[in-house]
Amino acid sequence: MKCPICGVDAPAGAVDCAACGIIFAKFKKKLESLPVTPASRFQPWMGRALAVVIVLAWMAGFGLYYRAVLSEMPARKTAAPR
């Protein structure tokens, strides 16, 4: 059995952890008394998808801005061929 606090291997049937001193029965009782929370609706892929959407929106906005700036610049004069 592994201690849930420090991770040290404890012999089977041990009452407490020799390393950190936690009493397993009290810890188990404390865990059982905690309210059960429902699973989160947030999935790991949602964060990545949001990041991709933000980057694409930024790129589109920057592209439109850059296009507007280029259209306002005077035409570049090219040298006449010799």
For each residue, the residues with C-beta under 8 A, 3 or more apart:
1: 9 10 11 12 14 24
2: 7 8 9 10
3: 6 7 8 9 10 17 19 20 22
4: 22 27
5: 17 20 22 27
6: 3 17 19 20 22
7: 2 3
8: 2 3 17 18 19 20
9: 1 2 3
10: 1 2 3 14 17 18 24
11: 1 14
12: 1
13:
14: 1 10 11 17 18 24
15: 23 24 25
16: 21 22 23 24
17: 3 5 6 8 10 14 20 21 22 24
18: 8 10 14
19: 3 6 8
20: 3 5 6 8 17
21: 16 17
22: 3 4 5 6 16 17 26 27
23: 15 16 26 27
24: 1 10 14 15 16 17 27 28
25: 15 28 29
26: 22 23 29 30
27: 4 5 22 23 24 30 31
28: 24 25 31 32
29: 25 26 32 33
30: 26 27 33 34
31: 27 28 34
32: 28 29
33: 29 30
34: 30 31
35:
36:
37:
38:
39:
40:
41:
42: 46 47
43: 46
44: 47 48
45: 48 49
46: 42 43 49 50
47: 42 44 50 51
48: 44 45 51 52
49: 45 46 52 53
50: 46 47 53 54
51: 47 48 54 55
52: 48 49 55 56
53: 49 50 56 57
54: 50 51 57 58
55: 51 52 58 59
56: 52 53 59 60
57: 53 54 60 61
58: 54 55 61 62
59: 55 56 62 63
60: 56 57 63 64
61: 57 58 64 65
62: 58 59 65 66
63: 59 60 66 67
64: 60 61 67 68
65: 61 62 68 69
66: 62 63 69 70
67: 63 64 70 71
68: 64 65 71 72
69: 65 66 72 73
70: 66 67 73
71: 67 68
72: 68 69
73: 69 70
74:
75:
76:
77:
78:
79:
80:
81:
82:
